[in-house]
Amino acid sequence: MISIDDYNPKNIELANLIKKYGLESETIFFIECFSPEAKEQIKELSDMGFGCQSHTCSHSHLTKISKEQIEYELEGSKLIIEKTTGKECLWLCLPRGYGNEEIYKMALEIGYKYIRGVGVFNLEKNKIGLNQTTIHAYPLRKEYNGRNWIDLFDEYLEKAKKENGNFHFWGHYREMEREGILEEFETCLRKIVDSGVFTK
């Protein structure tokens, strides 16, 4: 799967790029739904065929707020997304990846099935509860130890094919624009299509 985090006015540009490669049904946008603009974008993306799932209401650091505030962030965003899209919201993406067992338990009790973290190099199939990712479209990721992120993308895409693993590629428009890697991101989309790891 592919996932894009955070509200950004330019997310629609990214969505059009992903749609160009026919990958919209494999892509989730995780958008914090705090503003009218974010809600409008969620509706537009959903109408374009993308999944839209929870990134909380306000992108709060969940381990630094009260239980009541956590419940509001999780329940509120789930309800808003379901009302806006008319579709179930079963995924929660943890803002900045911060969570703990208590938060995971609360999310599952509220009705989420899948929780997305930000750990990389994972090829496990999606499971109920916490799920990590494979490659983050961000060249400065410390886990990459100075290796070229595209080389790592190629390596893990090939591993996913050989091992029948779950390849989860993600990023933020803001980071990709800042680091000047939008063309590389598009190259990765092309490689995903050519690899056949996503089958209809």
N, C-alpha and C positions, 0 to 999 in steps of 0.2 A: 504494500500500500504506500501511498504518498500522503504526507500531511503538511499543511502550512499553518503556522501559528500566528496569532495576533491580528487584530484589526489594523488595516493599513488602507488608506484611500486607493492605493495602487494594486490592491489584491485582485481587482477585476482584470487588470492587464496580465497578471500571473495566471489567472483562471483561463483567460483566452489562449494563453500559450499552452497550458496543459491540455485544453480542449482540442487544440490543433493536432495533438498526438492521440486523441481519442481516449484519454486516461481519466476523464472526469468521474466515471463510476468507481474508479480505484482510489479517488482522492477525497480526503476530509480536510475541511478548513475548520480549525479550532479558533473561534473568535470570542473574545470577552464582549458581552452584550450590554455594556454599560450605557451606551449612547444611542440616540435615534439613528445616527449615521451607521453604526455597527449593525443595528437591527435591519436597516434597509439593505445593507450589504449581505447579511445572512439570507434574506429573502431572495435577493438577486442571484446569489450563488446557488441556492437550492433550486431555483427555477431553471438554472443552467445545467442542472444534473449532478451537482457536487453534493457530497455529504457535508452537513454543517453540525458540529457537535460542540460540547461545552468546554470553555476555557475559563470558567467562572464568570461572575458578573463584572468584576472590576480588576481582574488579574492580580488579586491579592496574594501575598506570601502566606499560604495557608497554615504554616507551622508557627506563625507569629500573631495569629488572631484568635479570638475566643471561639469556643465551640458553637455558640449561637451565631457568630459571624460566619463561621465555616458553613453551617447549615443554610444560612441565607445565600451565600455564594453558590453553593451546590444546587440547592432546590430552586432558587430563583432563576439561575441560568438555564437549568433543564426545562423549566416551565416556559420561559421566554422563547427558547429555541423551538420547542414543540408547537407552541402557539403560532410562531412566525412561519415555520416551514410546513406544519401539518404532518410532520414525521417524527418518529420516536428518536429520542436523544439517549443513546446507550453508552456513549464514550465520554470520558472526562480526560482532558489533558491538564496535568498539574502545572500551574504557572511556575516557570523556572525549574520545573522538575521536583519541587519541594513537597514532600508528603511524609507520612508515617503510617504505621499500622492502624492507628485510630482513625485517621482520615480515610484510608482505604476502606475500612469497615463501614464508616458513615456513608461513603459514596455508594457502596453496594446496597446498604439498607435503604437509601433514597431511591434506588432504582437503576443506577448505572450498572453495566456489566463489565466494561473494560476501562482500565485506567492507563493512560499513556504517560510514561516517564520520558527521560531524555538520555538514558544510557545508550551507548553505541556498541556496534559489533554483535548485536543479537540477531539470531536467525530463527528463534523459536516461533512456533505457530501461536497465533493469538489465543489467549486463555482468559477465563473470567478472573478479574483482579488485575494486578499490575503487569504491564507489558512494556518492554524496552524497545529501542529502535535499532536500526542497522547503521545508517550513514546520515550524518547531519551536514547539510550543504553550508559548511562554514570552515574555511581553510585554517583558522586559528585555534581550532579545537585542541585542547591540551592532550587528549588521549591519542591524537594522531602522531604525537612525538616528532613533529616536523616533517612527516611524510606528506606527499602531495595527496590532497583529499580525493582527487579524481582517480589516482592509482588505487586508493582504498575502495572507492566506489566500484571500480572494475573488479577488484579482487573479491569483494563480498557479493557482488551480483553473480559472479561465476560460481561462488560457493553455494549461493541460494539455489542455483540451477542444479548443481551436482547433488546437493543434499535434500532437494525438495523443501527448502527452508522458506521462511517468511521474510521477504526483503522489505524493510520499512525505511523509506527515504523521506527526509523532512527538512524544513528550513523556515526562515522568516524572510519576507520580502525586504524588510529593512536591512537585514544583515547582507543579503545577496546584493542589494543595490550599493550599499556602503563598500563592500569588498570587491565590487566590480566583477561578479561571477554569474550574472544573469545569462550570458551566452553559454557558460559552462553548464549551468543548470539545464538549459535547453538541450545541450549535447547529451546530458544524462537522461533526459526524457526519451530522446531518440534511441539511446542504448537500451533503455528499459523495453521499449516497443520491439526493437530488433532481437532482444534476448528471448522473447516469448515467455518471460516469467509470469506475465499477467495474461491469462487466457480467458476469453469470453465464454 
